[in-house]
Amino acid sequence: MVYGVGVSKELAFEQAFQKARLLELKQFHSFYTDKNYLSDYYEEDYEEIYAKYEQVNKFFNQRFTEVIMYRFSFFTQEHIYIIGQSNPGDWVGLYLKSEFVYNP
């Protein structure tokens, strides 16, 4: 059992989720900075895939001063939100969902 304490209900839940490792909050820097990592999983197209990730990395890092990653992990599902705020104050984000086969 884990618990969280905060000045608001939201902060208490955030703390409890982080302690339970259901929520991870970090500053976002980039996706797949190591080309060799991609080459291990993709035989021919890894250069093209790497270039696409680099476009996303450049977009977030050039357009926004601070980009935060929220990663929710629930056994067989993972939800990642990458969110940045632009100069006029608009919020822009990217959502990724992964599903895994549970194999103990």
N, CA, C and O atoms as CSV, one atom per row, in Angstrom:
chain,resi,resn,atom,element,x,y,z
A,1,MET,N,N,0.837,-1.177,0.000
A,1,MET,CA,C,0.000,0.000,0.000
A,1,MET,C,C,0.880,1.237,0.000
A,1,MET,O,O,1.907,1.299,0.676
A,2,VAL,N,N,0.457,2.198,-0.761
A,2,VAL,CA,C,1.132,3.491,-0.769
A,2,VAL,C,C,0.102,4.568,-0.476
A,2,VAL,O,O,-1.101,4.348,-0.612
A,3,TYR,N,N,0.578,5.712,-0.082
A,3,TYR,CA,C,-0.316,6.826,0.182
A,3,TYR,C,C,0.363,8.115,-0.257
A,3,TYR,O,O,1.579,8.160,-0.447
A,4,GLY,N,N,-0.430,9.149,-0.413
A,4,GLY,CA,C,0.081,10.453,-0.769
A,4,GLY,C,C,-0.577,11.516,0.081
A,4,GLY,O,O,-1.745,11.396,0.451
A,5,VAL,N,N,0.166,12.545,0.384
A,5,VAL,CA,C,-0.337,13.659,1.181
A,5,VAL,C,C,-0.078,14.936,0.391
A,5,VAL,O,O,1.014,15.134,-0.143
A,6,GLY,N,N,-1.077,15.793,0.320
A,6,GLY,CA,C,-0.911,17.040,-0.397
A,6,GLY,C,C,-1.917,18.072,0.057
A,6,GLY,O,O,-2.872,17.751,0.764
A,7,VAL,N,N,-1.705,19.304,-0.345
A,7,VAL,CA,C,-2.617,20.379,0.030
A,7,VAL,C,C,-3.925,20.310,-0.753
A,7,VAL,O,O,-4.898,20.984,-0.415
A,8,SER,N,N,-3.938,19.492,-1.797
A,8,SER,CA,C,-5.170,19.280,-2.560
A,8,SER,C,C,-5.311,17.790,-2.856
A,8,SER,O,O,-4.352,17.023,-2.761
A,9,LYS,N,N,-6.512,17.410,-3.211
A,9,LYS,CA,C,-6.780,16.010,-3.561
A,9,LYS,C,C,-5.923,15.601,-4.765
A,9,LYS,O,O,-5.393,14.490,-4.807
A,10,GLU,N,N,-5.791,16.508,-5.744
A,10,GLU,CA,C,-5.019,16.208,-6.948
A,10,GLU,C,C,-3.551,15.941,-6.632
A,10,GLU,O,O,-2.955,15.002,-7.160
A,11,LEU,N,N,-2.967,16.783,-5.756
A,11,LEU,CA,C,-1.555,16.602,-5.388
A,11,LEU,C,C,-1.342,15.325,-4.579
A,11,LEU,O,O,-0.308,14.671,-4.715
A,12,ALA,N,N,-2.300,14.972,-3.749
A,12,ALA,CA,C,-2.193,13.726,-2.978
A,12,ALA,C,C,-2.245,12.518,-3.908
A,12,ALA,O,O,-1.475,11.571,-3.742
A,13,PHE,N,N,-3.161,12.548,-4.897
A,13,PHE,CA,C,-3.223,11.452,-5.867
A,13,PHE,C,C,-1.945,11.380,-6.701
A,13,PHE,O,O,-1.424,10.292,-6.948
A,14,GLU,N,N,-1.446,12.526,-7.130
A,14,GLU,CA,C,-0.210,12.548,-7.919
A,14,GLU,C,C,0.928,11.903,-7.138
A,14,GLU,O,O,1.669,11.079,-7.674
A,15,GLN,N,N,1.062,12.277,-5.884
A,15,GLN,CA,C,2.129,11.713,-5.053
A,15,GLN,C,C,1.958,10.201,-4.859
A,15,GLN,O,O,2.929,9.448,-4.937
A,16,ALA,N,N,0.723,9.763,-4.607
A,16,ALA,CA,C,0.470,8.332,-4.415
A,16,ALA,C,C,0.751,7.551,-5.691
A,16,ALA,O,O,1.351,6.477,-5.637
A,17,PHE,N,N,0.330,8.071,-6.833
A,17,PHE,CA,C,0.584,7.394,-8.120
A,17,PHE,C,C,2.073,7.310,-8.418
A,17,PHE,O,O,2.542,6.305,-8.951
A,18,GLN,N,N,2.823,8.357,-8.078
A,18,GLN,CA,C,4.260,8.321,-8.307
A,18,GLN,C,C,4.935,7.292,-7.397
A,18,GLN,O,O,5.819,6.557,-7.838
A,19,LYS,N,N,4.526,7.240,-6.145
A,19,LYS,CA,C,5.099,6.253,-5.219
A,19,LYS,C,C,4.793,4.831,-5.665
A,19,LYS,O,O,5.617,3.933,-5.494
A,20,ALA,N,N,3.612,4.623,-6.237
A,20,ALA,CA,C,3.213,3.289,-6.709
A,20,ALA,C,C,3.801,2.977,-8.081
A,20,ALA,O,O,3.589,1.888,-8.614
A,21,ARG,N,N,4.522,3.906,-8.643
A,21,ARG,CA,C,5.140,3.780,-9.972
A,21,ARG,C,C,4.103,3.619,-11.081
A,21,ARG,O,O,4.361,2.989,-12.107
A,22,LEU,N,N,2.933,4.197,-10.855
A,22,LEU,CA,C,1.907,4.235,-11.898
A,22,LEU,C,C,2.030,5.508,-12.721
A,22,LEU,O,O,1.537,5.572,-13.847
A,23,LEU,N,N,2.689,6.527,-12.162
A,23,LEU,CA,C,2.855,7.813,-12.826
A,23,LEU,C,C,4.307,8.243,-12.745
A,23,LEU,O,O,4.936,8.185,-11.688
A,24,GLU,N,N,4.821,8.673,-13.880
A,24,GLU,CA,C,6.178,9.212,-13.941
A,24,GLU,C,C,6.095,10.586,-14.600
A,24,GLU,O,O,5.531,10.723,-15.686
A,25,LEU,N,N,6.650,11.593,-13.951
A,25,LEU,CA,C,6.693,12.953,-14.493
A,25,LEU,C,C,8.147,13.332,-14.721
A,25,LEU,O,O,8.969,13.245,-13.808
A,26,LYS,N,N,8.461,13.752,-15.936
A,26,LYS,CA,C,9.838,14.148,-16.256
A,26,LYS,C,C,9.825,15.242,-17.304
A,26,LYS,O,O,8.849,15.420,-18.033
A,27,GLN,N,N,10.914,15.961,-17.363
A,27,GLN,CA,C,11.078,16.898,-18.456
A,27,GLN,C,C,11.430,16.094,-19.702
A,27,GLN,O,O,12.293,15.217,-19.662
A,28,PHE,N,N,10.758,16.398,-20.804
A,28,PHE,CA,C,10.997,15.683,-22.057
A,28,PHE,C,C,12.158,16.331,-22.792
A,28,PHE,O,O,12.233,17.554,-22.914
A,29,HIS,N,N,13.066,15.485,-23.283
A,29,HIS,CA,C,14.188,15.976,-24.077
A,29,HIS,C,C,14.111,15.469,-25.506
A,29,HIS,O,O,14.232,16.242,-26.456
A,30,SER,N,N,13.908,14.160,-25.655
A,30,SER,CA,C,13.859,13.620,-27.015
A,30,SER,C,C,13.441,12.156,-27.008
A,30,SER,O,O,13.476,11.473,-25.985
A,31,PHE,N,N,13.041,11.702,-28.206
A,31,PHE,CA,C,12.790,10.289,-28.461
A,31,PHE,C,C,14.034,9.699,-29.104
A,31,PHE,O,O,14.677,10.360,-29.919
A,32,TYR,N,N,14.372,8.510,-28.765
A,32,TYR,CA,C,15.382,7.699,-29.453
A,32,TYR,C,C,16.572,8.499,-29.972
A,32,TYR,O,O,16.712,8.698,-31.179
A,33,THR,N,N,17.411,8.946,-29.081
A,33,THR,CA,C,18.597,9.688,-29.495
A,33,THR,C,C,19.692,8.771,-30.032
A,33,THR,O,O,20.619,9.233,-30.698
A,34,ASP,N,N,19.590,7.489,-29.749
A,34,ASP,CA,C,20.607,6.533,-30.174
A,34,ASP,C,C,20.129,5.773,-31.417
A,34,ASP,O,O,19.229,4.937,-31.336
A,35,LYS,N,N,20.738,6.073,-32.557
A,35,LYS,CA,C,20.380,5.402,-33.809
A,35,LYS,C,C,20.603,3.901,-33.735
A,35,LYS,O,O,19.853,3.128,-34.331
A,36,ASN,N,N,21.624,3.489,-33.010
A,36,ASN,CA,C,21.935,2.058,-32.896
A,36,ASN,C,C,20.812,1.288,-32.216
A,36,ASN,O,O,20.571,0.125,-32.540
A,37,TYR,N,N,20.122,1.928,-31.275
A,37,TYR,CA,C,18.993,1.272,-30.613
A,37,TYR,C,C,17.923,0.922,-31.636
A,37,TYR,O,O,17.383,-0.184,-31.609
A,38,LEU,N,N,17.611,1.844,-32.535
A,38,LEU,CA,C,16.607,1.589,-33.565
A,38,LEU,C,C,17.074,0.535,-34.560
A,38,LEU,O,O,16.269,-0.257,-35.051
A,39,SER,N,N,18.353,0.520,-34.855
A,39,SER,CA,C,18.862,-0.457,-35.825
A,39,SER,C,C,18.746,-1.888,-35.300
A,39,SER,O,O,18.710,-2.838,-36.083
A,40,ASP,N,N,18.687,-2.042,-33.984
A,40,ASP,CA,C,18.509,-3.377,-33.405
A,40,ASP,C,C,17.103,-3.921,-33.644
A,40,ASP,O,O,16.899,-5.135,-33.659
A,41,TYR,N,N,16.133,-3.023,-33.832
A,41,TYR,CA,C,14.732,-3.443,-33.980
A,41,TYR,C,C,14.195,-3.319,-35.400
A,41,TYR,O,O,13.221,-3.983,-35.757
A,42,TYR,N,N,14.819,-2.481,-36.203
A,42,TYR,CA,C,14.368,-2.293,-37.585
A,42,TYR,C,C,15.553,-2.552,-38.509
A,42,TYR,O,O,16.609,-1.939,-38.353
A,43,GLU,N,N,15.384,-3.440,-39.449
A,43,GLU,CA,C,16.510,-3.823,-40.305
A,43,GLU,C,C,16.844,-2.765,-41.346
A,43,GLU,O,O,17.969,-2.267,-41.386
A,44,GLU,N,N,15.880,-2.418,-42.188
A,44,GLU,CA,C,16.190,-1.554,-43.324
A,44,GLU,C,C,15.783,-0.103,-43.123
A,44,GLU,O,O,16.501,0.802,-43.550
A,45,ASP,N,N,14.663,0.133,-42.491
A,45,ASP,CA,C,14.082,1.465,-42.451
A,45,ASP,C,C,14.490,2.288,-41.240
A,45,ASP,O,O,13.891,3.335,-40.995
A,46,TYR,N,N,15.481,1.859,-40.475
A,46,TYR,CA,C,15.761,2.549,-39.230
A,46,TYR,C,C,16.245,3.987,-39.442
A,46,TYR,O,O,15.989,4.840,-38.592
A,47,GLU,N,N,16.926,4.276,-40.532
A,47,GLU,CA,C,17.367,5.651,-40.815
A,47,GLU,C,C,16.157,6.558,-41.044
A,47,GLU,O,O,16.120,7.689,-40.559
A,48,GLU,N,N,15.184,6.063,-41.774
A,48,GLU,CA,C,13.962,6.816,-42.047
A,48,GLU,C,C,13.152,7.016,-40.760
A,48,GLU,O,O,12.623,8.101,-40.516
A,49,ILE,N,N,13.061,5.994,-39.965
A,49,ILE,CA,C,12.336,6.083,-38.692
A,49,ILE,C,C,13.043,7.056,-37.760
A,49,ILE,O,O,12.393,7.862,-37.094
A,50,TYR,N,N,14.360,6.987,-37.710
A,50,TYR,CA,C,15.141,7.902,-36.876
A,50,TYR,C,C,14.906,9.352,-37.313
A,50,TYR,O,O,14.763,10.235,-36.466
A,51,ALA,N,N,14.866,9.601,-38.612
A,51,ALA,CA,C,14.640,10.955,-39.131
A,51,ALA,C,C,13.266,11.481,-38.710
A,51,ALA,O,O,13.130,12.664,-38.400
A,52,LYS,N,N,12.265,10.629,-38.695
A,52,LYS,CA,C,10.921,11.054,-38.261
A,52,LYS,C,C,10.920,11.418,-36.783
A,52,LYS,O,O,10.320,12.418,-36.390
A,53,TYR,N,N,11.588,10.615,-35.966
A,53,TYR,CA,C,11.678,10.949,-34.546
A,53,TYR,C,C,12.441,12.252,-34.343
A,53,TYR,O,O,12.087,13.049,-33.474
A,54,GLU,N,N,13.464,12.470,-35.122
A,54,GLU,CA,C,14.237,13.707,-35.017
A,54,GLU,C,C,13.385,14.930,-35.346
A,54,GLU,O,O,13.562,15.983,-34.734
A,55,GLN,N,N,12.461,14.808,-36.306
A,55,GLN,CA,C,11.555,15.911,-36.628
A,55,GLN,C,C,10.683,16.257,-35.426
A,55,GLN,O,O,10.500,17.430,-35.101
A,56,VAL,N,N,10.154,15.245,-34.778
A,56,VAL,CA,C,9.325,15.473,-33.592
A,56,VAL,C,C,10.169,16.095,-32.480
A,56,VAL,O,O,9.724,17.036,-31.823
A,57,ASN,N,N,11.381,15.582,-32.264
A,57,ASN,CA,C,12.266,16.130,-31.234
A,57,ASN,C,C,12.560,17.601,-31.479
A,57,ASN,O,O,12.477,18.414,-30.558
A,58,LYS,N,N,12.900,17.944,-32.704
A,58,LYS,CA,C,13.206,19.337,-33.040
A,58,LYS,C,C,11.991,20.230,-32.844
A,58,LYS,O,O,12.109,21.334,-32.313
A,59,PHE,N,N,10.825,19.759,-33.270
A,59,PHE,CA,C,9.601,20.550,-33.122
A,59,PHE,C,C,9.366,20.906,-31.658
A,59,PHE,O,O,9.167,22.075,-31.328
A,60,PHE,N,N,9.388,19.902,-30.775
A,60,PHE,CA,C,9.121,20.172,-29.367
A,60,PHE,C,C,10.210,21.025,-28.729
A,60,PHE,O,O,9.906,21.932,-27.953
A,61,ASN,N,N,11.456,20.753,-29.039
A,61,ASN,CA,C,12.554,21.474,-28.388
A,61,ASN,C,C,12.752,22.884,-28.914
A,61,ASN,O,O,13.266,23.734,-28.187
A,62,GLN,N,N,12.361,23.161,-30.156
A,62,GLN,CA,C,12.513,24.509,-30.703
A,62,GLN,C,C,11.305,25.397,-30.420
A,62,GLN,O,O,11.448,26.615,-30.312
A,63,ARG,N,N,10.132,24.810,-30.300
A,63,ARG,CA,C,8.901,25.596,-30.164
A,63,ARG,C,C,8.494,25.896,-28.733
A,63,ARG,O,O,7.764,26.855,-28.483
A,64,PHE,N,N,8.957,25.089,-27.794
A,64,PHE,CA,C,8.482,25.207,-26.424
A,64,PHE,C,C,9.653,25.308,-25.468
A,64,PHE,O,O,10.668,24.633,-25.638
A,65,THR,N,N,9.505,26.158,-24.460
A,65,THR,CA,C,10.594,26.334,-23.501
A,65,THR,C,C,10.684,25.165,-22.531
A,65,THR,O,O,11.779,24.761,-22.140
A,66,GLU,N,N,9.548,24.627,-22.146
A,66,GLU,CA,C,9.545,23.493,-21.229
A,66,GLU,C,C,8.534,22.462,-21.716
A,66,GLU,O,O,7.375,22.787,-21.976
A,67,VAL,N,N,8.979,21.238,-21.836
A,67,VAL,CA,C,8.120,20.142,-22.290
A,67,VAL,C,C,8.131,19.066,-21.206
A,67,VAL,O,O,9.193,18.615,-20.776
A,68,ILE,N,N,6.942,18.660,-20.772
A,68,ILE,CA,C,6.800,17.685,-19.696
A,68,ILE,C,C,6.225,16.380,-20.245
A,68,ILE,O,O,5.343,16.386,-21.104
A,69,MET,N,N,6.739,15.272,-19.734
A,69,MET,CA,C,6.224,13.958,-20.095
A,69,MET,C,C,5.486,13.373,-18.890
A,69,MET,O,O,6.031,13.291,-17.789
A,70,TYR,N,N,4.246,12.973,-19.121
A,70,TYR,CA,C,3.454,12.247,-18.132
A,70,TYR,C,C,3.348,10.816,-18.645
A,70,TYR,O,O,2.835,10.580,-19.739
A,71,ARG,N,N,3.830,9.872,-17.862
A,71,ARG,CA,C,3.797,8.464,-18.266
A,71,ARG,C,C,2.986,7.674,-17.244
A,71,ARG,O,O,3.378,7.545,-16.084
A,72,PHE,N,N,1.854,7.151,-17.694
A,72,PHE,CA,C,0.999,6.324,-16.851
A,72,PHE,C,C,1.201,4.865,-17.248
A,72,PHE,O,O,1.058,4.515,-18.419
A,73,SER,N,N,1.531,4.020,-16.283
A,73,SER,CA,C,1.765,2.602,-16.549
A,73,SER,C,C,0.804,1.753,-15.724
A,73,SER,O,O,0.744,1.867,-14.500
A,74,PHE,N,N,0.057,0.904,-16.414
A,74,PHE,CA,C,-0.917,0.037,-15.764
A,74,PHE,C,C,-0.744,-1.395,-16.271
A,74,PHE,O,O,-1.486,-1.836,-17.148
A,75,PHE,N,N,0.202,-2.098,-15.741
A,75,PHE,CA,C,0.468,-3.510,-16.034
A,75,PHE,C,C,0.618,-3.785,-17.532
A,75,PHE,O,O,1.743,-3.954,-18.002
A,76,THR,N,N,-0.468,-3.835,-18.291
A,76,THR,CA,C,-0.368,-4.163,-19.714
A,76,THR,C,C,-0.558,-2.947,-20.617
A,76,THR,O,O,-0.481,-3.075,-21.839
A,77,GLN,N,N,-0.800,-1.789,-20.047
A,77,GLN,CA,C,-0.991,-0.581,-20.852
A,77,GLN,C,C,-0.094,0.539,-20.357
A,77,GLN,O,O,0.208,0.655,-19.170
A,78,GLU,N,N,0.316,1.355,-21.312
A,78,GLU,CA,C,1.119,2.520,-20.992
A,78,GLU,C,C,0.576,3.687,-21.805
A,78,GLU,O,O,0.343,3.571,-23.009
A,79,HIS,N,N,0.381,4.804,-21.130
A,79,HIS,CA,C,-0.112,6.013,-21.784
A,79,HIS,C,C,0.913,7.116,-21.523
A,79,HIS,O,O,1.246,7.411,-20.376
A,80,ILE,N,N,1.402,7.716,-22.596
A,80,ILE,CA,C,2.397,8.773,-22.468
A,80,ILE,C,C,1.838,10.043,-23.099
A,80,ILE,O,O,1.370,10.042,-24.237
A,81,TYR,N,N,1.902,11.122,-22.329
A,81,TYR,CA,C,1.494,12.438,-22.811
A,81,TYR,C,C,2.718,13.338,-22.766
A,81,TYR,O,O,3.357,13.470,-21.723
A,82,ILE,N,N,3.045,13.957,-23.891
A,82,ILE,CA,C,4.143,14.908,-23.948
A,82,ILE,C,C,3.505,16.256,-24.241
A,82,ILE,O,O,2.879,16.446,-25.284
A,83,ILE,N,N,3.669,17.195,-23.307
A,83,ILE,CA,C,2.926,18.443,-23.360
A,83,ILE,C,C,3.875,19.625,-23.218
A,83,ILE,O,O,4.752,19.644,-22.354
A,84,GLY,N,N,3.675,20.612,-24.090
A,84,GLY,CA,C,4.439,21.850,-24.025
A,84,GLY,C,C,3.512,23.039,-24.186
A,84,GLY,O,O,2.425,22.920,-24.751
A,85,GLN,N,N,3.952,24.197,-23.681
A,85,GLN,CA,C,3.151,25.412,-23.792
A,85,GLN,C,C,3.865,26.397,-24.697
A,85,GLN,O,O,5.047,26.683,-24.510
A,86,SER,N,N,3.132,26.920,-25.689
A,86,SER,CA,C,3.707,27.870,-26.633
A,86,SER,C,C,3.695,29.276,-26.045
A,86,SER,O,O,3.102,29.511,-24.992
A,87,ASN,N,N,4.354,30.210,-26.729
A,87,ASN,CA,C,4.426,31.583,-26.249
A,87,ASN,C,C,3.060,32.247,-26.076
A,87,ASN,O,O,2.856,32.933,-25.075
A,88,PRO,N,N,2.111,32.076,-27.009
A,88,PRO,CA,C,0.804,32.685,-26.755
A,88,PRO,C,C,0.041,32.023,-25.615
A,88,PRO,O,O,-1.002,32.534,-25.206
A,89,GLY,N,N,0.527,30.904,-25.091
A,89,GLY,CA,C,-0.129,30.244,-23.976
A,89,GLY,C,C,-0.944,29.031,-24.360
A,89,GLY,O,O,-1.627,28.453,-23.515
A,90,ASP,N,N,-0.885,28.634,-25.618
A,90,ASP,CA,C,-1.594,27.429,-26.048
A,90,ASP,C,C,-0.819,26.187,-25.622
A,90,ASP,O,O,0.411,26.180,-25.615
A,91,TRP,N,N,-1.555,25.139,-25.268
A,91,TRP,CA,C,-0.956,23.870,-24.909
A,91,TRP,C,C,-0.980,22.946,-26.122
A,91,TRP,O,O,-1.998,22.831,-26.805
A,92,VAL,N,N,0.133,22.298,-26.380
A,92,VAL,CA,C,0.256,21.364,-27.497
A,92,VAL,C,C,0.807,20.065,-26.938
A,92,VAL,O,O,1.672,20.066,-26.063
A,93,GLY,N,N,0.293,18.958,-27.457
A,93,GLY,CA,C,0.767,17.703,-26.917
A,93,GLY,C,C,0.741,16.563,-27.900
A,93,GLY,O,O,0.199,16.666,-29.001
A,94,LEU,N,N,1.336,15.483,-27.477
A,94,LEU,CA,C,1.417,14.257,-28.240
A,94,LEU,C,C,1.029,13.124,-27.302
A,94,LEU,O,O,1.487,13.079,-26.160
A,95,TYR,N,N,0.191,12.213,-27.771
A,95,TYR,CA,C,-0.281,11.106,-26.953
A,95,TYR,C,C,0.160,9.796,-27.591
A,95,TYR,O,O,-0.043,9.576,-28.785
A,96,LEU,N,N,0.765,8.927,-26.784
A,96,LEU,CA,C,1.195,7.608,-27.235
A,96,LEU,C,C,0.581,6.551,-26.331
A,96,LEU,O,O,0.588,6.686,-25.108
A,97,LYS,N,N,0.051,5.505,-26.940
A,97,LYS,CA,C,-0.525,4.410,-26.158
A,97,LYS,C,C,0.147,3.112,-26.596
A,97,LYS,O,O,0.296,2.842,-27.787
A,98,SER,N,N,0.548,2.320,-25.613
A,98,SER,CA,C,1.151,1.024,-25.879
A,98,SER,C,C,0.408,-0.037,-25.091
A,98,SER,O,O,-0.001,0.189,-23.952
A,99,GLU,N,N,0.238,-1.193,-25.707
A,99,GLU,CA,C,-0.367,-2.326,-25.027
A,99,GLU,C,C,0.620,-3.486,-25.077
A,99,GLU,O,O,1.248,-3.741,-26.104
A,100,PHE,N,N,0.744,-4.177,-23.959
A,100,PHE,CA,C,1.695,-5.258,-23.838
A,100,PHE,C,C,0.976,-6.544,-23.453
A,100,PHE,O,O,-0.125,-6.509,-22.903
A,101,VAL,N,N,1.583,-7.640,-23.736
A,101,VAL,CA,C,1.073,-8.933,-23.290
A,101,VAL,C,C,1.705,-9.202,-21.930
A,101,VAL,O,O,2.928,-9.182,-21.788
A,102,TYR,N,N,0.882,-9.448,-20.957
A,102,TYR,CA,C,1.385,-9.739,-19.610
A,102,TYR,C,C,1.890,-11.172,-19.568
A,102,TYR,O,O,1.148,-12.116,-19.837
A,103,ASN,N,N,3.154,-11.317,-19.230
A,103,ASN,CA,C,3.773,-12.631,-19.198
A,103,ASN,C,C,4.627,-12.736,-17.945
A,103,ASN,O,O,5.798,-12.359,-17.968
A,104,PRO,N,N,4.063,-13.243,-16.850
A,104,PRO,CA,C,4.814,-13.256,-15.582
A,104,PRO,C,C,5.987,-14.190,-15.563
A,104,PRO,O,O,6.686,-14.283,-14.554
